[in-house]
């Protein structure tokens, strides 16, 4: 176990990307079931932006340092950890602290780096793969032969969701905010992508599904999209909310939920229990990791920033120009 001071991203107060700088501190003592990872690369995600702005505080007991996914090398383990060895290369979901030279996480939230993947590529996997699997599969029960609409298809979650849903044998539809991004969604595996800035997505999706609608909607929008999602869902459809980019509140057509027997659920990943996240990791290892290694699923990395350019990485995410994942690289890999 290390007691050395490690460099990490720090901010004294919430605000714009400019509040971030670098500081040094020690990791806490390892607890049962935990490992320390020397971080080679870390993913940048929407919750990082929200936390930095003060809108998504870390759960009690979690590191206040930004960063929810990493790839790197296990350099220390609690005495009861037997599933990994020192020196193993892994990617991992972390409860916070990923924007740092070292990070602590639960051993059961680590996954082997897929064959043929670099550290920077592997760092793009955990947060979005855990989110997509936990919601599309565990909650919405998406299966082969079903149809799914994925909003924000060109972002990190959207790209991963299109790829995984396609890999599971579902027929995928998507929305995004420009024609170029819609073309990107189609290249990722969507049968049709609708530019929601230019047209309401309801009619095109209903037409594409011969009026039946889709079995599942993965919604990152919230707000005014909710009732349109209800319109586009098929009988016995399922909607899963994972973000609220268009607003936290919606005036909902309750009768449509009743008439179509729609199930509406949602989740946030970070506060879930160690056991719940471990269950998701097991599902990913069994089903998604073989698809990654066979190249049936290819998670796209849009841009890699040196760790020293974390401010620029956040600005790039906030610009909305990215297609796929944004990665911070701490060690050349």
N, C-alpha and C positions, 0 to 999 in steps of 0.2 A: 504494500500500500504506500502511495506517495504522499508526502507532506509538503512538497515543493510548491512555491508560488507559481500559479499558472496565469497566463494572459487570457483575458476574455473581454467581450464587448460590454460596455457599461454606459449607463446614463444616470445623471443626478435627478432629472425630472422628465416627465413625459412631454412629447411634442413631435416635431418634424424629424426627419432623418438626421438633421444636423446635431441633435442632442447626443448622438452616439459617439463614444470615444473608447479608449482602451484602458483597462486597469488590471491589477494583479490581486489574487487572493488564493487561499488554500481550499481544496476540496474538503467536504465533511468526511467523517469516518465512514467506511463501508458498513452497510447493514447486511443482514442475512439475505442471500439471493442476489446480491448486486455485483456488478463488475465496473471497472474503470476502463474507459476507452481512450486511447490516444487518437485525437481527431485528425484525420487527413482532409476531410471535406464535410461541409454541413449544408443542408438545404435551407432555402429561404422560402417562407410560407406566409400566407395571409394573416394567420394568427400572430406572427411575429410583428407585423405592422400594427395590428390592433393593440397588442401589448405595449409596444413602444408609445402609442398614442394615449394609453391609459384606459382603453375600452375593453381589455381582455386580461385582467390581472391573473397571475399564476395561482393555481390552487394552493391551499394551505400545505406547507411542507415542501413544495416544489422549488427548485432553483429560480431566483428572480432573473437570471441571465437568459437572454433570448436564445432560441434555437430548439427545435423539436425533433430533428432527425440528423443523423451523422453516419459517416462511414469511417472506419479506422481499425486500429489494432487493440486487442485486449491486453492490458499491461498489468492488471491486478484483479483479484477475485476474492470474494468472501469465502470462508473456509467450507461452506456447504455447497458451493457451486461445482457441479460435476459435468455439466453439459458442454462446457467450453474448456479450452486450454490456453495458457499464456501464449501470446503470439498469434492467436487466431485472428484472421481478418473478418470483420463483420460490418453489417449496416444495422442501425438500431433506431427504434423509437425511443426518445428520451423525454422525461417529464419537464424539461427545461435545461438550460446550460449548454446547448449545442454549439453556440458561438464562442468556443473556448478551445484551448489547447488540449484539455482533457475533460471528460464528462463521466458522470455516474449514471447508470441505468440498471434496470432489472435484467438479469441474465435471460429471462424468458421473453424479453422484448427485442432480443438480438436475433438476427438471421444471417446465414452465411452469404457472402457476396456471390451473386450468381456467376457461374463460369463465363469468362469472357468479358466481365464488367470491370471497369476501373473504379477506384475509390470515388471519383467525381460522379460517375454514372450511378454507382450504388447509393450515394447520398441522396439521390433524387427519389428513392423508392419508399422509405418507411412511412412518412407522414401521409402521403396521398394513398399509398396502397392500403394502409391500415384503415384510413377513412372510407375509401371506396368499398373494401371488402366488408367492413363492419356495417355499412349502410345498404349497399346494393345486394349483398348476399345474406348477411345475418339478419338484417331487418326487413328488407323488401323481398327477400327470397327469390331474386331473379334467377331464372333457369334457362337452359338452352331452348330455343324456339320462341321465346317471348320477345316483346318489343319494349324498348326503353328510350325515353327522352332525357338527354343530359344537357342541362343549361351550363353556359360558360364553358363550352367544349374545348376552347383553345387554351385555357389556363392549366395550372398544374393538376388540380383535381379532375378537371374535365378531360384532359388528355389521358390521364390514367384510367378514368372511368370508361372512356370510349374503348381503350385498348383491352381492359379486363372484361368488359361486357361482351365485346366481340370475341375474345378468346374463350368465353364461356358458351358461345354459340347463340347469343342474342342478336336481334336486329336492332341497330343503333341509329337514333336520330339525335340531332344536336342543335343548339342555338349558339350564336356568337355575335359580336358587335360590329363586324365588318365583312365585306365579301371575301377579302384575303383570308381572314380568320376562319370563315366558313369553308373555304377551299382546304385550309389546313385540317379542319375537322374531318372532312371527307377523306383526305389522305391518311388520317389516323384510323379510319375504319367506319366512319359514319355513312349510312346510306344516303342521308339527306341532312344538310345543315341550313338553318334559316337565319338570315341577318335580322335580328329583332329590332335593329335601329331603323330598318326600312319597311318591315312588314310584321303584322301580327303572326305569331307562329302557329296559332290554332288551326286555321284553315289548311295551310300546307301539310301539317302533320296528319290531320284527319283525312285529307285527300290521299296522302301516301299510304295510309293504313286502311283504305277503302271504307272510311267512316267508322271504323271500330275503335280508334284511339289506341293508345299505348298501354301496356300492362303496368309499367313503372315510370315514374318521373323522379329523377335525382335533381333536387332544386337547391341552387346556391343563391337564388334571387330574393325570395320572399316578396313582401310588399304586393304590388299590383299584379305580379305573376301568379299568385296563388289561385285566384279564381280561374285564370286561363289554364292553369295546370289541371284544375278540376274538369274543365271543359274537354281537355284533350285526353283525359284518362278513360280507359275502357271500363266496362262493368267489372267489378271486383278489382279495380286498379289499386295500386299502392303508390303513395307519394312519400318521399323521404326528404326532409329539410336538413341541410348541413351548413347553411350560411344565410345571411340576410342582406345581400348587397343592395337591394332595392327598398329596404326598409324592414323594421322589426314588426310592424303591425299590418294587418290586412282585414278588410271587411269580407267575411267568408260566406259564400252561398251554401248554407248548411243543408238545404234540401237536396242540392246536387250530390253532396256526400252521401246522404241517405238513399237517394234514388239509385245511385250507381254502386252502393255498398263499398265505398272507397275507404281504405285504411290509410291514415296519415300519421306518420311518426317522424322522428328526427333524433339527432344526437350531437353531442360534442365529444371529441375523443379524449382530450387531456384529462378530464376529471374521472374517467372510468377506472375501475379497479385494476390492480395488477393482474388478477386472474382473467378479467374480461379481455385485456389487451393480449395476454398470453394465448388465449383461445383464438383471437384474430391472427396472431403470428403463426400458430399451428396451421390454420386454414390456408394462409398465404404460402407457407412452405410446401404444403401438400399439393396445392392446385395452381397457384400463380407462378411460383419459382420455376417449375418445369417449363411453363410457357415462356418465361423470360430467357431461359437457357436455350430453348429451341428457336428463339427469335419470333415466335408467334405473337408475343407481346414485346413491344419496344417503347420504353418510356423515354420521351424526347427531352433532352437537356437543351434549353434555349441559349443560355449564356453562363459562363463561369467567371466569377470575379475573384481576384486575390483577396485574402482576408482583410488586408489593409484598406480595401475599397468597399467595406460594408455599407457605408453611407450611399455610395453610388448604386450598390445592389438594391437597396431599399427604394431609392428613387426610381430605378428602372421598373421594379415591380409596381410601384404606384402609378407609373406612366401608362400601364395597361398595354404596353407594346409587346410584352413577352408572349411566346407561344410554347407552352411546356414549362419546364422547371428552371429555376435560377439557383445556382450553387456558389457557395463560398469555398475557396480552396486554401487550406492552411499549409499543406505540404505538397510539393510537386508530385503528382500522381496521375 
